[in-house]
């Protein structure tokens, strides 16, 4: 079951909000405590160090509430204190805890000169605890805007799995203790006719990891490893705008520094220092048409340092232009063209002078080199909107070209998987096109939407003695419709078809297909009664010409007794479908997964509104 609880207290100068959510239905309640990217505050985000071990349960294609068994709780305490007419102080404390488990079976085929097949069944149990207190001061007056947010995060994650791989019994346990403290300052004020903005992010993070594996028959799988990743970083940005020829000339100066320390047998520092100046100009013409250009110039210096001396250092200049053109043809149609070039030092997730044991059968060799990558991106987007006829359409084409100076090479054998980073050309192309048309017939309450997409990715494969450029294809088509003319009835349905195939000099895979049907029926027989019936059907081609179908039916009945009380009945997986099977091609590899599902469940709820 799972229901949110919200309590609010509002006083003259203080507001207090207490919220709590609990569930054992498999739903994810961690979103409020996860690091998130805000597109309006890009300078406030910096990805946390990856570490070596994954602290999250692998996400299957199905929503996790279909297969995950959990007990989770998420609580929050929010306080707002008015310090003056223009200033407020906010405090927020979030607590998230989850106990989850599930099991699945996989069949993995790895291609190469020595092909390998692994049959694995696994039961996984994981516990997650996360505490995040935040304090934020905000001032918004006629003279200036100032926002300063200080936050701390403390986490504990542990996972225990029992697996059988090709007849060998193995246990694997991981323990991860991530934490960080960060402060983000954002301020803007006027100097003469110009607006000056200052943004500063400072963060220190610490991630400790432990891996312990054991086998009753293979001593090779008995291991205990410790990893530590520490990171100190700061990003400081100053921007301003100057009126030029009736438009704004934007100027930005950024200073960035990061020092990551990796501890495995000995300490290695990966240090990055960047300085970047960005002039940008937007020329507005006609009606809602513009040309926007940025011409960033940056200098980057990267070094790898061991306790007893330097390993390697590299510096490079980068020119990263960014162009956006939007042409409004008329009130209904506009065209947008964008292009950009970016350069980065392409850091690895962890550095060590000796091989890392990152799993019961996985070894990673990182080396001590510094690699650079460049990425070219371009896109064309057409948008049509006719509010009178309620006809909408979109067409977009995007292309990216990424060149890196290193690639990963995998060697698979019956006992171990070894991954090496190797210096060499690594070229990756991606092209994606999307088309959509949406029409609503308001007189009869009917809407119809059709969409199509195609994506092709070319990438290098280096595996078990083979090397080739692989071409991965994915095509999809969908049709959606909804009917909402009658007050007591609503209908919606979506049908999606997907096709996947791989092409290379080593392998030409079959074209595998999958079909997804989503249908929903909403009935309102009385003013206080609501009935929802949802059907979710997935049909996957697991081998050429052979299909597996998974049908899921849910029903929900709610009755509003009065203004305070509401009763309901929910039944999930009414057909008691037991498993979900899918096959996926990745390069010259094939993965087939069998996922046991949660059984039929019935929940009765009684809700009170205060």
N, C-alpha and C positions, 0 to 999 in steps of 0.2 A: 504494500500500500504506500501512498505518498501524498501528503497534502501540505501546502505552505501555511505558516502562521505569521501574521504581521500585526504588531502592536505599535501604535503611534501616540506620542504625547507632545502637544504643542503648548508652549508657554510664551510669555511676552518676548523674551530674548533668546529662548532656547527651544530647539526641536529635537526630540529623541525618537528614533525608529528602531524597533527590534524585529528581526525577521528570522524565521527558522523553517527549514525544509528537511523532510525525512522521507526516505523511500527504500523499499526492498524489491522494486520492480525492474531493476537493471538500468534505470535512467541515470544520466550523467549530471551531477550537481556541482561539478568542479569549475564551471565556466567563470564564475565570479572571482576565483582565486588564481586563474591562469594568466600568464603574461600575454597581453593583447596589443596588436598594432592598431593605432589610431591614425587614420590617413590624414587627419587634420593636425596631428601633433607628431610628425615623423621623428623629430629630434628627441622626443621623450622615450623612444623605444630603442633598445639595444638587445639583440638576442643573447640569452644566457649561454655560457659555455656548454657544449654538448656533453662533455664527459665521455666515458667509454661505454657505460652500461645504460640501457634504456630503462627508464623508470615508469613507463606507461604500458598498459595492456595493449597488445596489437589490435588495431581496429579492423574488424572484418567488414565485408561489404554490406551485410545487414545492419540495421540499427542495433546498438548493443543491448537494448532492452529485450531483444528477441532471444538472446543466448546467455547473457551475463546474469549471474546470481550475486546479488550484493546487498549490503546494508550500509546506507550512507546517510550522512547528516551534514547540512550546511547552515550555519548561523551567522548573523551579522548584527552588530550594534553600531548605529549611526547617530552622531550628535552634531548639531549645528548651533554655534553660539554667535550671536550678533555682538561684535565688539564696538562698532560705531555705525553711522549711517552708511559708510562705504566699505567696511571691513567685516569679514566673517572668519570664524575658525571652525573647521570641520574635522571631526575625528571619526575613524571607521576601523572596526575590528572584525575580521572575517576568520571563521574557523571552518575547516572542511575535513571530514574523516570518512573513509570508505573502506569496507572489507568486501572484496569481490573474488569470484572464482568462476572458472568455466573450463571445459575440455574440448579438444578437437583432434582430428587426425589429418595428416598431410602425406601426400606422395609427391616427392620432389625428384625430377629428372634433370641432371646437370650435363649439358653437352660438352664436347671437346674431344681430344684424341683418346682420352680414357673416360668414356661416359660413366656416370654414377647415378644410381637410384637409391633414395632413402625413403623408407616407410616409417613414419613417426606418429605415435599417439601420445598426447600430452594432457596432463591435468595441471592447471595453474591456479595458484592462490596468491592474492596480492592485498597488501594493506597500505593505505596512503593517509598521511596526516599533514595538514598545512595550516599555518597560522600567519595572518598578515595584518598587522596594525598599521594605520596610515594617519598622518596628521597633515592638514592642508590649511594654509593661510591664504586668503584671497582679498585683494583690495581693488575696487573698481570706482575710481573717481574721475572727475573731469580732467585732472592733470595727468593721471597715469593709471596703468593697470599692472598689478603685481600678483603673481601666483607662485607659491612655493609649497611643494609637496614632499614630505619625508615619509618613506615607507620602509618596512622591514619584513622579510619573509623567512620563515623557519619551516622546513619540511622534513618529513621522515617517510621513506618508502622502502618497503620490503616485499620481496616476491619469492615464492617457493614453488617449484615445479617438479613433478615426477613424470618421466617420459620413458618410452621404450622405442629405441631406434634400431631397426634391423636386428631385433632380438636382444639388444643390450639394454639393461635397466640402468637409468641414470637419474640422479637428483641434482638439481641446480638451485642455489639460493643466492639472491642478491640483496644487498642493503645499501641504500643511498641516503645521504644526509645533505640536501642542498639548502643553502641559506644565502641571503644577500641583504644589503642595506643600500638604499639609493635616495638621492635628492634631485628633484627637477625644479628648476627656477625658470619662470617665464615672465618677462616684463616688457612693457611698451610705454613710451612717452614721447612727447613732441620736443624737437629742438628747432625752433623757428617754424618753418613751414613743412619740415620733414618729420616723419614718424620713425623713431628708432626702436628696434626690437632686440632684446637680448634673451637668449635661451641657453641654459646650462644644465647638463646632466652629469652627475657624478655617481658611480656605483662601485661597490666592492662585493664580490661574490665568492663563496667557498663551497666546494662540492666534494664530499668524501664518498668513496665507493668501495664495496667489498664484493668479491665473487668467490663462491665456494661450490665446487662440484665434486661428485663422488659416484663411483660405480662399483658394484659388487663383483664384477668380472674383468673389467678393464682398468688396470692401474694408470693408464694414460689419461683417464678422465678424472683422476683424483688431484685436485688443485685448489689452492687458496691464493687470491691476489688482492692487492690494495692499490687504489688509485686516488690521487688528490689533484684537483684542479682549482686554482685560485686566480681571480681576475680583478684587476683594478683598472677602471677606465673613466675617461671624461670626454665630453663633447661640448664645445662652447661655440655659439653662433651669434653673430651680430648682423642684422639686416636693416636696410633703410630703403626708402623710395624717394626719387627726385623727379619732379615733373619735367618732362622733355617733350616738346612739340605736341602738347596736348595729351600725352600719355605718360605712363610712369616708367622710369628706368630703375629697376630693382638691383641693389647691390648687396652682396652677402660675403662674409668672411668667416671661415670655419677652421677651428683648431681641434684636432682629435688625437687622443693618446690612449693606448691600451697595453697593459702588461699582463699576459697570461702566464702563470707558472704551472708546469706539469711535473708531478712527482711520481715517478715510477723507477725505483732503484736510485735515481739521482734527479736533481731539479734541472729543468730546462725552461728558460724564459723565451716566450714569443712576444716581441715588442713591436708595436706599430705606431708610427707618428705620421699624421697627415696634416697638411695645410692646403686649403682650397679657397680660391676667390671666384665668385660667381656673379658676373653681370648678366642681367636679364631684362628684356624689353618686350612689352606687349603693345601692339598697334591695333587699335580697334577701328573698324571702318564699317560702313553700311549699317545694316540692322542685325545685331547679334553676330557679327563676323569679326574675326580677329586673327592675328599672327603673333605667336608668342615664341621667343627664342631665348635660350640660356646658353652661355659659353663658359662653363666652368674650366678653370685651369688649376691643377693640383699637383703637389709633390708628396710622394710617399716614401718613407724609409722603414724597412722591415728588417729585424734582426732576430736570429736564434742564438741564445747565449746559454752556455752551461756554467755551472758554478766555478769551474777552473779556467774559463776563457770562452771566447767567441767561437761559434760554429760557422756561421755564415751571415752576411749582411747584404742587403740589396736596396737600392733606391731607384726610383723612376718618376718621370714626369708624366702626367696624363691630361689629355684634352678630351672633355666629355660633353660635347654639344647635345642640346635637347631642343627639338623643334616641334611646335604644335600649330596646325592651321585649321581653323574652323570656318567653313563657308556656308552661310545661310542662304539657300537658293530662294526659298519663299517661306511662308508661315508653316508649311507642312514638312519641308525637306531640308536637312542640313547634312553636310559632309565634313568629316574630321580626318585629318591626316597627321600622324605623329611619327617621329623618328628620334632615336637616341643612341649614344655610344657611351659605354661605361667600362672602366678598368678597375681591377681589384687584385689583391695579393693572394686570393684563393687559399686561405689558411686551412689546415687540417683540423679535425676535431680534437686530436691529442698528439703529442710528440714524445717519443721515447727512443733511446739509443739501442734498446734491446726489444725483441719481439714481445707483443702484448697478448696475453691469453684473455680474450674477451667473451668467451663462452666455453661450454664443455668441449666443443670440437673446433673452435674458431681462434685463429692466430692472426694478428695484424702487425705488419712491419711498416712503420711510418717513415723512416729515414730522417734526414735533417736538412733538407733542401727547402728553398723558398720558391714558390711558383706564382706566376702571374696569369691572369685570364682577362680576356676582352670580350665584350658582348655588344652586338649590334642588334637593335630592335626597331621594327617599323610596323605600322598598323594603319589600316584604312577602315573607316566606319561610316556607314550611311544610315540615317535614321529618318523614318517617315511617320508623322502623327497627324491624323485627321480627326479632330474631336467631333466634327459634325456627323460624319459617317461612321465614327468609332472604328476606324481602320488604322492599324499600326503595323509597322514593319521595320526590321533591322537587318543589315548585312554588314559583316565585318570580316576582315582578313588580316591576320597577324603573322609576322615572320621574325624569327630570332636566329642569330648565328653566333655561337660561342666558341672561342678558341682558348684552350688551356694548355699549359706546358707539362702536364703530368696526367697519367691515367692509372686506374686501379687494375691490377692483374690478380685473378682468382685461380687458385689451384685446388681442385677437389680430389680427395682419395677416400678410401673406405673408412679411414680413421679421423682425418683432420681436414679442415678448410683453412687455407693460408691466403691472406690478401697482402700484396705488396703495392706500394706507391712507386711508380716507375716514371722517370723523366722521359718525355716524348710528346709528340703532337697528339692532341685530343680535340677533335673537331666535332661539334654537335650542331645540327640544324633542326629547327622546328617550324612547321607551318600549320596554322589552324584557321579554318573558315567556319563561320556560323551564319545561318539565315533563319529568320523568324517572321511570321505573319500572323496577326491577331485581329479577328473581326468579331464585333459584338452586335447582335440584333436586339436592340433595346425593346422593340415592340413585343417580342415574344420571350424576352429574358434569356436569350441563348448566346453563348460566346464560344468561339472555336479558335484554337491556336495550333499552328503547325510549325515545327522547327526541325532543322537539319544541321549537322555538324560533321566535319571531317578533320582529322589531325594526323599528321605524319611527322615522326621523329627519327632522325638519323643520328646514330651514336656508335662509338667504338666499343667493341667487345674484345677483351683479352682474357682468355679462360682456358685452363688445362691444355696448354700447348697450341691453341688456336687464336688467331687474331683476324678480325674482320669488321667491316662497317655494316651495322645492322639498320634495317629500315622497318620501323614499327608503325602499323596503321590501325586507326580506330575510326569507325564511321557510326553515326547514330542518327535516328529519325524518330520524331515523336509527334503525337496528335493528342490534344487535350480539348475537352468540352465541358461546359457547365450550364445548368439550367436553374434559374432562380426567379421564375415568374410568379409562382404560387406561394402564398405566405406560409402554407403548411408543408411545403415540400422543397427540398434542394437536392440536386443531383450533380455529381462531377465524376469524370473518368479521364484517365491518362494512359495511353499505350506508348511504350518506348521500345525500339528495337536497336540492339547494339551488335556490331560486327568487329572482330579483331583478327589480325593476321600479321605474321612476321616474315621478312624476306632478307636473306643474306647469301653470300657465296657458300655458306656452310649448310643453311637450312631454309626450306620453303615450307612454312607451316600450313596446316589446314586453316580455312576461314571458320572460326568459331563464332557462334551467335548466342545472344541472350535476349529474352523478351520480358518486359516488366509491365504489369497491368495494375493500376491503382484505381479503385472505384469507391465512391462514398455516397451514402444515402442518408439524408437528414429529414426526419419527420417531426412535425409539431402538431400532434392530434388535438391537444388542448393548449390553452394559454400557459399553463404551468408545467407541461410535459414536453420532454425532448428525447428523441430516440436517434442515435447515431449508429450506423452500420458501415464498417469499412472492410474492404477486401483487397488484399495485396497478394499478387501472384507473380512468381519468378520462375521462368523456364530457362535453364542454362544448358547449352550444348557441351557435354563433358568430354566426348570424343566425337569424331566426325560421324554425324548422322544419329548419335545417341544423346537423348535429352533427359534431364532430371527436373521435375516440377515441384515447386514448394508453394502451397497455398495457405495464406494466413487470413483468418476472419476474426474481426473484433466487433463487439457490440457494447453500447453504453446507453443506459436509461437514466434520466434525471427527472425528478419531480420536486417542484418548489411547493413546499407545504404552506409557508407563509413568508413574510418579509425577513424572518430570522432563520428558519430552518429549511434545509434542503436535503433530500435523500436521493440515493442513486445506487445503481448496480452496474458493474463493469465486468465483462467477460473478454479475456484475451486468448488468442489462439483457439477459437471455438472448435476448429476441426482437429485439434490436437496433432498438428504436423510435427514430426519428430526430428527432422534433419534438413540441412541445406547443403548442397554440393555444388561446387564451382570449379572450373578449370581456367587457368590463366597462363598465357604465353609471355615470357620475358626474355627477349633475345633468343638464345639457343637453349633456354631452359623452359621447363613445363612444371607447373605446380597445380595439384588437385587437392582441394580441401573439403573435408566433411565436418560439418559443424552441428553438434546436437543442439536442439532448441529447447527453450523453456516450455514446459507442459501447459495444458489448458489451466487457466487461473480465473477464479471468480472472486470479486471484491465488492463488498457492500460498504457504502460510506454514508455518513451523516454529517452534514456541514452546518455550522452555526455562524451567522454574521452578527457582529456586535454593532 
